[in-house]
């Protein structure tokens, strides 16, 4: 990556690259090796961001579920009521609020029994899929 290598080799402090510069480089100059390196860097950065986000989640934190499969669970909101250690990651129990419980009840036949309930404990949500939200 010529632009980035040139930037790293310079001993004179320079301003950080602008996003538009990076995108322009990718679109106009990057070869397959550059794209592979960029993809790996993006994957690493996403891992770091997920770990930082997970570290911010504690019991009694209000969260929105994001990045989970099945996708109908994404966007549900509630409060973390328990955190346990799972297989290599921490898992939360999220007590869903009334609106999210109602949405879940109609999103899958598996949860149809929740119709009319005010809350539901959704267990086993990876902390990395819990995005801290304001009240």
Secondary structure as the mmCIF struct_conf table of DSSP 4:
data_model
#
loop_
_struct_conf.conf_type_id
_struct_conf.id
_struct_conf.beg_label_comp_id
_struct_conf.beg_label_asym_id
_struct_conf.beg_label_seq_id
_struct_conf.end_label_comp_id
_struct_conf.end_label_asym_id
_struct_conf.end_label_seq_id
HELX_RH_AL_P HELX_RH_AL_P1 UNK A 2 UNK A 9
BEND BEND1 UNK A 12 UNK A 12
HELX_LH_PP_P HELX_LH_PP_P1 UNK A 15 UNK A 18
HELX_RH_AL_P HELX_RH_AL_P2 UNK A 19 UNK A 28
TURN_TY1_P TURN_TY1_P1 UNK A 29 UNK A 29
HELX_RH_AL_P HELX_RH_AL_P3 UNK A 32 UNK A 55
TURN_TY1_P TURN_TY1_P2 UNK A 56 UNK A 56
TURN_TY1_P TURN_TY1_P3 UNK A 59 UNK A 60
STRN STRN1 UNK A 62 UNK A 65
BEND BEND2 UNK A 67 UNK A 67
BEND BEND3 UNK A 69 UNK A 70
HELX_RH_3T_P HELX_RH_3T_P1 UNK A 71 UNK A 73
TURN_TY1_P TURN_TY1_P4 UNK A 74 UNK A 75
STRN STRN2 UNK A 77 UNK A 85
BEND BEND4 UNK A 87 UNK A 89
STRN STRN3 UNK A 90 UNK A 96
HELX_RH_AL_P HELX_RH_AL_P4 UNK A 98 UNK A 107
HELX_RH_3T_P HELX_RH_3T_P2 UNK A 109 UNK A 114
TURN_TY1_P TURN_TY1_P5 UNK A 115 UNK A 116
BEND BEND5 UNK A 118 UNK A 118
STRN STRN4 UNK A 120 UNK A 126
HELX_RH_3T_P HELX_RH_3T_P3 UNK A 127 UNK A 129
STRN STRN5 UNK A 130 UNK A 132
#
